[in-house]
């Protein structure tokens, strides 16, 4: 087996040595990236399997007779780091995944399936990468005791089908959704744990600057994120419409954020009244049953289940957290599409109204193309206004400024499947980018569990 792999490696090295990527057409460059990605996933899968076996043969109870010790290394992680060039952290990841996908033996010597058979199959087929496999395995192992074997096995099958093609951020959001579905009873415990670990510390550095380090639970972070994101986005949009180069704000987004915090602190030190005109909106999304559960518990009735999400915060929160937030916030109930609000304006108005944007954001939850928060996005006419498109809900989609320009300038098409909050946007690339014009899924369904 080793000799055959060595021959394949020699041939591959010869092919790669002749590889010339300069000036490749977009289609060719994409195809090359797909091939190299598949190759890397296959190598990682084999390396993970070997790493799991190295860990098994180096387990602590074997002492000096363990594989790593006999090879002259203090641990299997240091052996892998030295022989493969990965970091010790990456070696630990390889071993965790390798142990999760390795076949098992019963007490009577019977061969059993892997602990995570769907992940194992997806790795072997090259559909799943190492990082995604580790993330899925880690989440399932955390909730296995409370969720049960059958539920975790079903969710594992769903996740390995949805994970390919997702970015690391999208995968993280998918796993947060999956964890909430698998272990809803543990949501409040996890919420309290995150709250107990909230903190903010600062120290003076050698050069005299002050460094801040902090962590916040979603409930605490939500108003901070809403304020900073809203004010920074407002200033960056003002930059876009400022014709005088000398008057443009030259600060980076990070510089704006710390300056805004300082402005808020200075205001609070001398403020004798609470401001009544908000410049940013914190949007909490929940279905009607969750909303009723929050109100019923507030009124002393039996507690209900359900989760809610907050724009700009990836971690879902419980109805209890929503109720606590409502104590300190002015809650204005609103039913979109009621008789007092005209949501479809046809050709009478070119710009979408704030209420229309809010209605569309319930479906898209931010830029439907890249996932940027709703505050960074504007409503784009799917059928351009200049070509007769109407300013109606079914002709609107949320896009950030960068993606808005990309759609216009590069010739992408957009198709919406379904209706209401369950509708799914699809983006069709231009022929010069993908001659097959294979549609790419947009919106939050990319990182929601499909069940």
C-alpha positions as CSV (number, residue, x, y, z in Angstrom):
1,X,0.0,0.0,0.0
2,X,2.8,2.4,0.9
3,X,4.7,1.8,-2.3
4,X,1.6,2.4,-4.4
5,X,1.0,5.7,-2.6
6,X,4.6,6.7,-3.1
7,X,4.3,6.1,-6.8
8,X,1.1,8.1,-7.0
9,X,2.8,10.9,-5.0
10,X,5.7,11.0,-7.4
11,X,3.3,11.3,-10.4
12,X,1.3,14.0,-8.6
13,X,4.4,16.0,-7.9
14,X,5.3,15.9,-11.6
15,X,1.9,17.1,-12.6
16,X,1.9,19.9,-10.0
17,X,5.4,21.0,-11.0
18,X,4.1,21.7,-14.6
19,X,1.0,23.6,-13.3
20,X,0.8,27.1,-14.6
21,X,-2.0,29.2,-13.1
22,X,-1.1,32.6,-14.6
23,X,-3.9,34.0,-16.7
24,X,-6.3,31.1,-16.2
25,X,-9.9,31.9,-17.3
26,X,-12.4,32.0,-14.5
27,X,-14.0,28.7,-15.5
28,X,-10.6,27.0,-15.5
29,X,-9.5,28.6,-12.3
30,X,-12.7,27.5,-10.5
31,X,-12.3,23.9,-11.9
32,X,-8.7,23.8,-10.7
33,X,-9.7,25.0,-7.3
34,X,-12.4,22.3,-7.1
35,X,-9.9,19.6,-8.1
36,X,-7.2,20.7,-5.6
37,X,-9.9,21.1,-2.9
38,X,-11.1,17.5,-3.5
39,X,-7.5,16.3,-3.4
40,X,-6.8,18.0,-0.1
41,X,-10.0,16.6,1.4
42,X,-9.0,13.1,0.4
43,X,-5.5,13.5,1.8
44,X,-6.9,14.9,5.1
45,X,-9.4,12.0,5.4
46,X,-6.6,9.5,5.0
47,X,-4.3,11.4,7.4
48,X,-7.2,11.6,10.0
49,X,-7.7,7.9,9.8
50,X,-3.9,7.2,10.2
51,X,-3.8,9.8,13.1
52,X,-6.7,8.0,14.9
53,X,-4.8,4.7,14.7
54,X,-1.6,6.4,15.9
55,X,-3.6,7.7,18.9
56,X,-5.0,4.3,19.5
57,X,-1.6,2.6,19.4
58,X,-0.2,5.4,21.6
59,X,-2.8,5.4,24.3
60,X,-1.6,6.2,27.8
61,X,-2.1,2.8,29.4
62,X,0.6,1.4,27.0
63,X,3.2,3.5,28.6
64,X,6.7,3.3,27.0
65,X,5.4,0.5,24.7
66,X,3.1,3.0,22.9
67,X,3.7,3.7,19.3
68,X,4.7,7.4,19.8
69,X,7.1,6.6,22.7
70,X,8.8,3.8,20.8
71,X,9.3,6.2,17.9
72,X,11.1,8.6,20.2
73,X,8.2,11.1,20.8
74,X,6.6,12.2,24.0
75,X,3.1,12.0,22.6
76,X,1.2,11.1,19.4
77,X,0.6,14.9,18.8
78,X,4.3,15.7,18.7
79,X,4.9,12.7,16.4
80,X,2.3,14.0,13.9
81,X,3.6,17.5,14.2
82,X,7.2,16.5,13.4
83,X,6.3,14.0,10.6
84,X,3.6,15.9,8.8
85,X,4.4,19.6,9.5
86,X,1.1,20.4,11.2
87,X,0.8,22.2,14.4
88,X,0.1,20.3,17.6
89,X,-3.4,21.8,17.6
90,X,-4.0,20.5,14.1
91,X,-2.6,17.2,15.2
92,X,-5.1,17.0,18.0
93,X,-7.9,17.8,15.5
94,X,-6.7,15.0,13.2
95,X,-6.7,12.5,16.1
96,X,-10.2,13.5,17.3
97,X,-11.7,13.1,13.9
98,X,-9.7,9.9,13.2
99,X,-11.0,8.3,16.4
100,X,-14.6,9.4,15.6
101,X,-14.5,7.7,12.1
102,X,-12.6,4.6,13.0
103,X,-14.4,1.2,13.1
104,X,-15.0,-0.1,16.7
105,X,-14.8,-3.5,18.3
106,X,-17.3,-4.9,20.8
107,X,-16.2,-6.6,24.0
108,X,-16.5,-10.0,22.2
109,X,-14.4,-8.9,19.2
110,X,-17.3,-8.0,16.9
111,X,-16.5,-5.3,14.4
112,X,-18.9,-2.3,14.9
113,X,-19.6,0.8,12.8
114,X,-17.7,4.0,13.5
115,X,-19.0,6.3,16.3
116,X,-20.0,8.8,13.6
117,X,-20.6,6.7,10.4
118,X,-22.1,9.6,8.3
119,X,-19.1,11.8,8.9
120,X,-16.8,8.9,8.2
121,X,-18.6,8.2,4.8
122,X,-18.6,11.9,3.9
123,X,-14.9,12.1,4.6
124,X,-14.0,9.0,2.6
125,X,-16.0,10.3,-0.4
126,X,-14.4,13.7,-0.2
127,X,-17.6,15.5,0.3
128,X,-16.6,16.9,3.8
129,X,-13.4,18.6,4.9
130,X,-11.5,18.0,8.1
131,X,-12.5,21.2,9.8
132,X,-16.2,20.7,9.1
133,X,-16.0,17.1,10.3
134,X,-14.4,18.1,13.6
135,X,-17.0,20.8,14.2
136,X,-19.9,18.4,13.5
137,X,-18.4,15.6,15.7
138,X,-17.7,18.1,18.5
139,X,-21.2,19.4,18.6
140,X,-22.8,16.0,18.5
141,X,-20.6,14.7,21.3
142,X,-21.5,17.6,23.5
143,X,-25.3,17.0,23.3
144,X,-25.2,13.1,22.9
145,X,-26.2,12.3,26.5
146,X,-29.2,14.7,26.6
147,X,-30.3,14.3,22.9
148,X,-30.0,10.6,22.6
149,X,-28.3,8.3,20.0
150,X,-31.2,8.2,17.5
151,X,-31.7,12.0,17.3
152,X,-27.9,12.6,17.0
153,X,-27.6,10.0,14.2
154,X,-30.5,11.6,12.3
155,X,-29.0,15.1,12.7
156,X,-25.5,13.8,11.7
157,X,-27.0,12.6,8.4
158,X,-28.7,16.0,7.8
159,X,-25.5,18.0,8.7
160,X,-23.1,16.1,6.4
161,X,-25.6,16.6,3.6
162,X,-25.8,20.4,4.2
163,X,-22.2,21.2,5.2
164,X,-20.4,20.9,1.8
165,X,-20.0,24.3,0.2
166,X,-20.6,26.3,3.4
167,X,-18.1,28.8,4.6
168,X,-16.8,28.4,8.2
169,X,-19.1,31.1,9.4
170,X,-22.1,29.5,7.8
171,X,-21.2,26.1,9.2
172,X,-20.9,27.6,12.7
173,X,-24.4,29.1,12.4
174,X,-25.8,25.8,11.0
175,X,-24.3,23.9,14.0
176,X,-25.8,26.5,16.5
177,X,-29.2,25.9,14.9
178,X,-28.7,22.1,15.1
179,X,-27.6,22.2,18.7
180,X,-30.7,24.1,19.7
181,X,-32.9,21.6,17.9
182,X,-31.2,18.6,19.5
183,X,-31.0,20.0,23.0
184,X,-33.7,22.7,23.6
185,X,-33.9,21.8,27.3
186,X,-30.3,22.6,27.8
187,X,-30.6,26.0,26.1
188,X,-31.2,27.9,29.4
189,X,-28.2,26.2,31.1
190,X,-25.9,27.1,28.2
191,X,-27.3,30.6,28.2
192,X,-26.6,31.0,31.9
193,X,-23.1,29.6,31.4
194,X,-22.4,32.2,28.7
195,X,-23.8,34.9,31.0
196,X,-21.6,33.8,33.9
197,X,-18.5,34.0,31.7
198,X,-19.2,37.6,30.6
199,X,-16.4,40.0,31.4
200,X,-14.5,43.2,30.4
201,X,-11.0,43.9,31.4
202,X,-8.4,46.5,30.4
203,X,-4.7,47.1,31.0
204,X,-2.1,49.7,30.1
205,X,0.5,48.6,27.6
206,X,4.2,49.5,27.7
207,X,3.6,52.2,25.0
208,X,0.9,53.8,27.1
209,X,-2.1,52.6,25.1
210,X,-4.9,50.7,26.8
211,X,-5.9,47.3,25.7
212,X,-9.5,45.9,26.2
213,X,-10.4,42.3,26.5
214,X,-14.0,41.2,26.8
215,X,-16.6,38.5,26.3
216,X,-20.4,38.8,26.4
217,X,-23.4,36.6,26.2
218,X,-25.8,37.3,23.3
219,X,-28.3,39.1,25.5
220,X,-25.6,41.5,26.8
221,X,-23.9,41.9,23.5
222,X,-27.1,42.6,21.4
223,X,-27.5,46.3,22.3
224,X,-23.8,46.9,22.0
225,X,-23.6,45.3,18.6
226,X,-26.7,47.1,17.4
227,X,-25.4,50.5,18.5
228,X,-21.9,50.1,17.0
229,X,-23.0,48.4,13.8
230,X,-25.8,51.0,13.2
231,X,-23.6,54.1,13.8
232,X,-20.6,52.7,11.9
233,X,-22.8,51.8,8.9
234,X,-24.4,55.2,9.0
235,X,-21.0,56.9,8.8
236,X,-19.6,54.6,6.1
237,X,-22.7,55.3,4.0
238,X,-22.2,59.0,4.5
239,X,-18.7,58.5,3.1
240,X,-20.0,57.0,-0.1
241,X,-22.1,60.1,-0.8
242,X,-19.5,62.6,0.2
243,X,-18.1,64.2,-3.0
244,X,-15.5,66.2,-1.2
245,X,-12.5,64.0,-0.7
246,X,-11.1,66.2,2.0
247,X,-14.3,65.8,4.1
248,X,-14.5,61.9,3.9
249,X,-14.0,60.1,7.2
250,X,-10.6,58.3,6.9
251,X,-11.0,56.1,10.0
252,X,-11.2,52.3,9.7
253,X,-14.3,50.5,10.9
254,X,-12.3,49.3,14.0
255,X,-11.3,52.9,14.8
256,X,-14.9,54.1,14.4
257,X,-16.1,51.5,16.8
258,X,-13.7,52.4,19.7
259,X,-14.4,56.1,19.0
260,X,-18.1,55.5,19.3
261,X,-17.7,53.7,22.6
262,X,-15.7,56.7,23.9
263,X,-18.4,59.1,22.7
264,X,-21.1,57.1,24.4
265,X,-19.1,57.0,27.7
266,X,-18.4,60.8,27.5
267,X,-22.1,61.4,27.0
268,X,-23.1,59.1,29.9
269,X,-20.7,60.9,32.3
270,X,-22.5,64.2,31.7
271,X,-26.0,63.0,30.9
272,X,-29.0,63.9,33.1
273,X,-31.7,62.4,30.9
274,X,-32.2,59.3,28.8
275,X,-32.1,59.9,25.0
276,X,-35.4,59.4,23.4
277,X,-34.4,59.3,19.7
278,X,-32.7,56.0,18.9
279,X,-30.4,56.0,15.9
280,X,-30.1,52.2,15.7
281,X,-32.6,49.4,16.0
282,X,-32.1,46.1,17.7
283,X,-34.2,43.5,15.9
284,X,-35.3,40.3,17.8
285,X,-36.8,37.6,15.5
286,X,-39.3,35.0,16.9
287,X,-42.4,33.2,15.8
288,X,-45.8,33.9,17.4
289,X,-45.6,31.0,19.8
290,X,-42.3,32.1,21.2
291,X,-43.6,35.6,21.6
292,X,-46.6,34.3,23.5
293,X,-44.4,32.1,25.6
294,X,-42.3,35.2,26.6
295,X,-45.4,37.2,27.5
296,X,-47.1,34.3,29.4
297,X,-44.1,33.7,31.5
298,X,-43.8,37.4,32.2
299,X,-47.4,37.3,33.4
300,X,-46.8,34.4,35.7
301,X,-48.3,31.7,33.5
302,X,-46.6,28.4,32.6
303,X,-43.3,28.7,30.8
304,X,-43.3,27.9,27.1
305,X,-40.5,26.8,24.8
306,X,-39.1,28.3,21.7
307,X,-36.1,30.3,20.6
308,X,-35.4,33.7,19.1
309,X,-32.6,35.2,17.1
310,X,-31.1,38.7,17.3
311,X,-29.8,40.5,14.2
312,X,-26.0,40.6,14.4
313,X,-25.8,37.8,17.0
314,X,-25.3,34.3,15.7
315,X,-26.3,32.4,19.0
316,X,-30.1,32.0,19.3
317,X,-31.6,33.0,22.7
318,X,-34.5,31.6,24.8
319,X,-37.9,33.2,25.3
320,X,-36.8,33.9,28.9
321,X,-33.9,36.0,27.6
322,X,-36.3,37.9,25.3
323,X,-38.5,38.6,28.3
324,X,-35.6,40.0,30.3
325,X,-34.6,42.2,27.3
326,X,-38.1,43.5,27.1
327,X,-37.9,44.8,30.7
328,X,-35.3,47.4,29.6
329,X,-36.6,48.1,26.1
330,X,-39.6,49.8,24.6
331,X,-41.3,47.0,22.6
332,X,-43.6,48.1,19.8
333,X,-45.7,45.2,18.4
334,X,-46.1,45.5,14.7
335,X,-48.0,43.3,12.2
336,X,-46.4,43.8,8.8
337,X,-48.9,44.1,6.0
338,X,-51.8,45.5,8.1
339,X,-54.4,47.9,6.7
340,X,-52.4,50.9,8.0
341,X,-49.3,50.0,6.1
342,X,-48.9,49.9,2.3
343,X,-46.2,47.4,1.6
344,X,-46.6,47.1,-2.2
345,X,-46.0,50.4,-3.9
346,X,-45.7,49.3,-7.5
347,X,-44.3,52.0,-9.8
348,X,-45.4,54.9,-7.7
349,X,-42.2,54.9,-5.6
350,X,-38.7,54.0,-6.5
351,X,-37.2,53.4,-3.1
352,X,-38.3,50.7,-0.7
353,X,-39.7,52.0,2.6
354,X,-38.2,51.1,6.0
355,X,-41.2,48.8,6.7
356,X,-40.7,47.0,3.4
357,X,-37.0,46.5,4.2
358,X,-38.0,45.1,7.6
359,X,-40.5,42.7,6.0
360,X,-37.9,41.5,3.5
361,X,-35.2,41.2,6.2
362,X,-37.4,38.7,8.0
363,X,-36.9,36.4,5.0
364,X,-33.2,37.3,4.1
365,X,-31.9,38.2,7.6
366,X,-29.1,40.3,6.0
367,X,-27.3,40.3,2.7
368,X,-28.8,37.3,0.9
369,X,-25.6,36.8,-1.1
370,X,-22.8,37.1,1.5
371,X,-24.7,37.0,4.8
372,X,-23.7,40.5,6.1
373,X,-25.9,41.9,8.8
374,X,-29.2,43.6,7.8
375,X,-27.8,47.0,8.9
376,X,-25.1,46.7,6.1
377,X,-27.7,45.9,3.4
378,X,-30.1,47.8,1.2
379,X,-33.1,46.5,-0.7
380,X,-32.3,45.8,-4.3
381,X,-34.9,45.5,-7.1
382,X,-34.6,42.0,-8.5
383,X,-36.0,43.3,-11.8
384,X,-34.3,46.6,-12.1
385,X,-36.4,49.7,-11.6
386,X,-34.9,51.1,-14.8
387,X,-36.2,48.1,-16.7
388,X,-39.8,48.3,-15.3
389,X,-39.3,46.5,-12.0
390,X,-41.8,47.3,-9.3
391,X,-41.1,48.4,-5.7
392,X,-43.0,45.4,-4.3
393,X,-42.0,42.8,-1.7
394,X,-41.7,40.0,-4.2
395,X,-39.3,42.1,-6.3
396,X,-37.0,43.0,-3.4
397,X,-33.9,41.4,-1.9
398,X,-31.4,42.5,0.7
399,X,-27.9,43.0,-0.5
400,X,-24.9,44.8,1.0
401,X,-23.3,47.6,-1.0
402,X,-20.5,45.4,-2.4
403,X,-22.8,42.6,-3.4
404,X,-25.3,45.0,-4.9
405,X,-22.5,46.4,-7.2
406,X,-21.4,42.8,-8.0
407,X,-24.9,41.7,-9.0
408,X,-25.3,44.8,-11.2
409,X,-21.8,45.0,-12.7
410,X,-21.1,41.3,-13.3
411,X,-24.4,40.2,-14.7
412,X,-25.8,37.9,-12.0
413,X,-29.5,36.9,-12.2
414,X,-31.7,36.3,-9.1
415,X,-34.6,33.9,-8.7
416,X,-36.9,33.6,-5.7
417,X,-38.5,30.2,-5.0
418,X,-41.4,30.1,-2.6
419,X,-43.3,32.8,-0.8
420,X,-43.1,34.7,2.4
421,X,-40.5,33.9,5.1
422,X,-39.9,30.5,3.6
423,X,-38.9,31.8,0.2
424,X,-35.3,30.9,-0.9
425,X,-33.3,33.3,-3.1
426,X,-31.0,31.7,-5.8
427,X,-28.2,33.5,-7.5
428,X,-27.3,32.5,-11.1
429,X,-23.7,33.4,-12.1
430,X,-23.0,35.0,-15.4
431,X,-21.8,32.7,-18.3
432,X,-18.2,34.1,-18.2
433,X,-17.9,33.0,-14.5
434,X,-19.7,29.6,-14.8
435,X,-20.7,28.4,-18.3
436,X,-23.2,26.0,-16.7
437,X,-24.8,28.9,-14.8
438,X,-25.5,26.6,-11.8
439,X,-27.7,28.4,-9.3
440,X,-26.2,29.1,-5.9
441,X,-28.4,29.1,-2.8
442,X,-28.7,32.4,-0.9
443,X,-30.3,33.6,2.3
444,X,-30.3,32.1,5.7
445,X,-31.4,28.6,4.6
446,X,-27.8,27.9,3.8
447,X,-27.1,27.5,7.5
448,X,-30.5,26.3,8.8
449,X,-31.1,22.7,9.5
450,X,-33.3,21.2,6.7
451,X,-35.7,18.9,8.5
